[in-house]
Each structure stands twice: as C-alpha cells, then as structure tokens.
Amino acid sequence: MTSHENNMRNAAVFAESVRREMRALPAEQVADLTDGLEADMVASLADSGSLPDAVEYAHDLKQPLTAEFELLVIGALVAAGF
C-alpha cells in the first residue's frame, strides 16, 4: 500500500470517528460541518504525518453551534422578561 493510499484510509477512519462523535446532531448539519474532511485530513497527513484526536476535533467543530444555541436561549429569556 502506498503512503497516499494509507493516508486516504486513515483519513476515512478519522472522518467516520468524527461523524460518530457528532451523531446527536441532525445528519444534514453533520454533513455540512464535515464536508471535505477526508481531503483535509489527507493533506494534513501528507504535511505533518499525524491526525488530531477525533473526539476533540468533533468538539471543536460543534463549538459554534453551542455558542449560537446559548445566544438563542439568552435572547428568549430576555424577550420573556427574565
């Protein structure tokens, strides 16, 4: 197996792990957040030879969603007079 083929396999396994960590989100949202992930990870492997931790990576991808949700809750509470 060539280095590139090995990188592609490792990137696919990594991307599946990230998607599994995000399984609580709607499928469309997961697809949007992880679009192009395999290609990005193949490039990362070619450059640095390593991948980030899948759990941490998934957490980082979800952070903007958490912040957006918190703002929506705060807005609802303010609108309700709390």
C-alpha positions as CSV (number, residue, x, y, z in Angstrom):
1,M,0.0,0.0,0.0
2,T,1.4,3.4,-0.9
3,S,1.8,6.2,1.5
4,H,-1.1,8.1,-0.2
5,E,-3.4,5.1,0.0
6,N,-2.6,4.7,3.6
7,N,-3.3,8.4,4.3
8,M,-6.6,8.1,2.5
9,R,-7.6,5.0,4.6
10,N,-6.5,6.8,7.9
11,A,-8.4,10.0,6.9
12,A,-11.6,8.0,6.2
13,V,-11.4,6.2,9.5
14,F,-10.8,9.5,11.3
15,A,-13.7,11.2,9.5
16,E,-16.0,8.4,10.4
17,S,-14.9,8.7,14.1
18,V,-15.6,12.4,14.0
19,R,-19.0,11.9,12.5
20,R,-19.8,9.2,15.1
21,E,-19.0,11.8,17.8
22,M,-21.4,14.2,16.2
23,R,-24.3,11.6,15.9
24,A,-26.6,13.7,18.2
25,L,-26.7,16.4,15.6
26,P,-29.0,16.3,12.6
27,A,-27.4,14.4,9.7
28,E,-27.5,17.4,7.4
29,Q,-25.7,19.5,10.0
30,V,-23.0,16.8,10.4
31,A,-22.6,16.6,6.6
32,D,-22.2,20.4,6.4
33,L,-19.7,20.5,9.2
34,T,-17.6,17.6,7.9
35,D,-17.8,18.4,4.2
36,G,-14.3,17.9,2.7
37,L,-13.0,16.4,6.0
38,E,-11.3,13.4,4.4
39,A,-9.4,15.6,1.8
40,D,-8.3,18.0,4.6
41,M,-7.0,15.1,6.7
42,V,-5.2,13.5,3.8
43,A,-3.4,16.9,3.2
44,S,-2.7,17.1,6.9
45,L,-1.2,13.6,6.9
46,A,0.9,14.4,3.9
47,D,2.2,17.6,5.6
48,S,2.6,16.6,9.2
49,G,2.1,12.8,9.3
50,S,-0.4,13.0,12.1
51,L,-4.1,13.5,12.8
52,P,-5.7,15.3,15.7
53,D,-7.8,13.5,18.3
54,A,-11.2,12.7,16.7
55,V,-13.2,13.5,19.9
56,E,-11.5,16.8,20.4
57,Y,-11.9,17.7,16.7
58,A,-15.6,16.9,16.8
59,H,-16.0,19.0,19.9
60,D,-14.2,21.9,18.2
61,L,-16.5,21.6,15.2
62,K,-19.6,21.8,17.4
63,Q,-18.4,24.8,19.4
64,P,-20.0,27.5,17.1
65,L,-23.3,25.6,17.4
66,T,-23.1,25.6,21.2
67,A,-22.4,29.4,21.2
68,E,-25.3,30.0,18.8
69,F,-27.7,28.0,21.0
70,E,-26.6,29.9,24.1
71,L,-27.3,33.2,22.3
72,L,-30.8,31.9,21.3
73,V,-31.6,30.9,24.9
74,I,-30.4,34.3,26.3
75,G,-32.5,36.1,23.7
76,A,-35.5,34.0,24.6
77,L,-35.0,34.7,28.3
78,V,-34.6,38.5,27.7
79,A,-37.7,38.5,25.5
80,A,-39.7,36.7,28.2
81,G,-38.6,39.3,30.8
82,F,-36.2,37.2,32.8
